[in-house]
Amino acid sequence: MQFPADLHLGSFRVSAHLVLETLAFFIGFRYFLFLRRRTTDTISDSNRIVILIGTTFGAFLFSRLLGGLEHPETLMASQHKLLYMFANTTIVGALLGGLVGAETTKYFVKEKNSSGDLITYPLILAMMIGRIGCFTSGVYEETYGVETNSVFGMDLGDGLHRHPVTLYEIFFLGCMWLLLLAIEKKSPLKNGYRFKIFMISYLIFRLLLDFIKPGNKYLFGVLGTIQISCILGLLYYSKTILMFIIKPSSVKAHA
């Protein structure tokens, strides 16, 4: 496979990453609407729309803020700092920013019900499609791993065998989806816990995955910006994590 992968439409060349990223948003949102029609949404139409706007704004803002801070020395050296931040995004920033945006919006509209459960599966699907797009960019986007001699190593465009971390993430997301389905089939979860389980699991996964990704480490020379953000996100969910450990049955709807 040649990296970066492009789609050829006659004399035009289109980035496969761009196409797949666009499809991720479109398909994910259509899947959300499909699920909402098939389930009873505990949130009113007006509040759901406002919360979606807040979530989108938070995800957009934080994905670029954290993306820019991933390499602060490059950001500070850039002559066009806002443009640099706009061009650099990260899914961890989008998830945490979306969470902040949703919770802030819910506070102002006085919405007590969880807004995350209904979006969890569409979000996983969109992330999987988006990560396929990242994979097609190879080493031409910062979503590749360090060199490895393992059987999983791949040449992503620079002649070196690297961890294909985007494929690892796609596999993880697929397993997460199946696990959540299995858990809920066995025993329904309380409102909000589907999304919480997903967020906690993904933050732990990214915290560990980034140890095999290149990049500067700022905290103790070990942790990068994304990993620090994951830890902050896990601290936010610390009470939920303790509940899972001490009394896992308490998250079930019938408990």
N, C-alpha and C positions, 0 to 999 in steps of 0.2 A: 504494500500500500504506500502511495506517495503522500507526503505531508508538506504543506497543508492540502487537504482535499478540496477540490473545486468542482462545481457542477457546470457542465458546458451546455449552453442553450444557443445553438448556432454559433455565432462569432462572439457571444458574450460568455464571460466566466463569472460565476456567482459563488461566493464563499458558502460551503456546505454548513459551516458553523453558523453563519448568519441565518440561513434558511431553517436549520433545526432549532435555533434559539427562538425564532419567530413562531415556528410550529409549536414549541413547548408552551408558550403563552396562550396561543389560540386553542390548542387541544386541551390544555389544563383547565382553561376557563369553561370550555364547552362541557367537559366532564363534570365540573362543579355544578353547572346548570342542570345537567342530566341527573345528578345525584339529588339535587335540591327538589326536583320535580317528583322524585320517587320516595322521598322521605318527608317527615314532618319537621319543618324548620322551626325551632323554638324562638327564633328571632324574627321580628316583623320585617316586612319588605323595606320600609323606610329606614329602619335601624341597620339592616343588613347592607343596604347601599352605602350609607354613611360610613359604616365600619370598613367596608371594602375600599372606599376612598382613602380612609385613614391608614389602612394596612398598606395599600399601594404606595402612598406618599412616603410612609416610614421606610418601606423596603427600598424604594428608589433612592432616598436620601442616605440611609445608612450603608447601603451596598457600595455607594461611591465614596462615602466618608471613610469606611474601613478599607476599601480597595486602595484609596490614596495613601492611607497610613500604613499599608503593608510594607512599603518601602519609603519611610519618612525622609531618608537622605536624598532620594531621587525626587521626591515631592518638593523639598526645600530648594533643590538645585534647578527645578523647572522654572522657566520664564513665564509659563502660563499654568499656574497651579490649579485653577478651576477646571481648565480643559484637561489637565492630567488626571484629576480626580474623576471627572466625568467619563474618561476613557477606561478607567480601572474599576472593576466591580468584583464583588465576591458574594457567593451565595450565603455564607455565614452572616455577613452584614445585612443581606436582604431578609433573612429569617429573623434575626434579632430586631432589625428595624421595623419589620412588619409586625412583630409582637408588640413593640413599643407603640406603634401607630394604632394598632387594634385596641390595646388596653387603654390608651389615652382617649380614643374616640368613644369607647364604651363608657368611660367615666363621665364624659360630658352628656351623653344621651341616656345615662342611667340604665344601661343594659347589664343585667346580672348574669345572663346565660353565656355559656362558652360559645365563641364564634369560630374556634379552630377545628372542631371535630369534622365539620362538613367539608372543610378545605384540605384535610390531611391527605386523602388518597389522590385527589387532583394535583396536589403539590408534589407528592412523590412521583407521579407520572410525568409532570412537567420537568422535574429535576432530572429524571432518567433520560428524557429526550434531549434536554439541554446538555447533559454530560456526554451524550453521543456526539453532539456538536463540538464540545471541547476536545474530545478524542481526535476528531478529524483535523484539528489544528496542530497536533503533535507538539513539538517543542516551540512552536511559534506563538504559543500562549502559555502563561505560567500555570498550567494544570498538568504538569508531568512530574515524574518522580526522579529520585536520585539513581545513579548507576547501580546495577545489581548483576550478580552472576546466577541468580535463581532462574528456574525454568519459566517464570512469568515475565522475564525481561523482554523488552521489545525495542526495536530501533524506531524511534518516533521522529526521525528526520535529521538527526545530527550524527548518525553512525555509531552511537553508543547504545548499549542495552540498558534501558531504564525501566523502573516500575511504572506500568500503565495505570496510574492512580485513578484516572477517570473510569476505567473498566472495573477497578475494585469498588469504586463508589456506586456504579450502576448495579453491581452484584449485591452490595450491601442494601441498597434501596429496595431491590426486588425481594430480598429476604425479609426486610422490615415490613414490607407490604403483606407478604404471606403470613408473617408472624402475627401482625395485628388482626388479620382476618381470622386466623386460628384462635386467637385469644377471645375475640368477640363472638365467635361461633360457639365456643365453650361456655362463656359467661359474659353477658353485656357489661360494658364499663360504665362508670358514672360519667355524667356529662362533663366533657372537657379533658378526660384522661386519655383518649385516643391521641389527641394532639400533643399532650404532655409527654406521653411515652415516646412518640416520634421525635420530638425536639430533644429530649434528654439523650436518647439513643444516638441521634445524629451528631449532637455536640460532642459526645464521648468519642464517636467514630472519627470525627474530624480532628479532635485533639490528638488522637493517636496517629491518624493518617499523615498528618503534617510533619511527623518525625522522619518520614521517608520522602519528603519533598524538599527541594533546594530552597534556599532563602535565608535571609538574615535572622538571627536569633537575638532578641533584645533583653529578655528577662533571664538573668543568670547565665546567659550565653546558650540557653537551651530552648527557650520558648519564643516563637514568633508572634506577630500581631494577631493572626487568626487564632492561634492557640490560646493566647491571653483572653481574647474575646469569648472563646468557647468556655473557658473557666469562669468568666463573669456570668455567662448564661447559665451554667450549671449551678452557680451560687444562687442565682435567682430562683432556680427550681429545687433548692436544697431541702425545703420542707417536704416536697413531693417525693424526692429521692429517699428521704428518711422514712416516709410512709410506706414506700415500696419495700424497704428493707425490714422494718419493724412489723408492719401489719399489711401485707400485700392484699389480703381479702377486702380491705377497706375501700379499694378503688373499684370494686365490682358494684354494679347497679343494684343488686339484691342484698348487699351487705347492710 
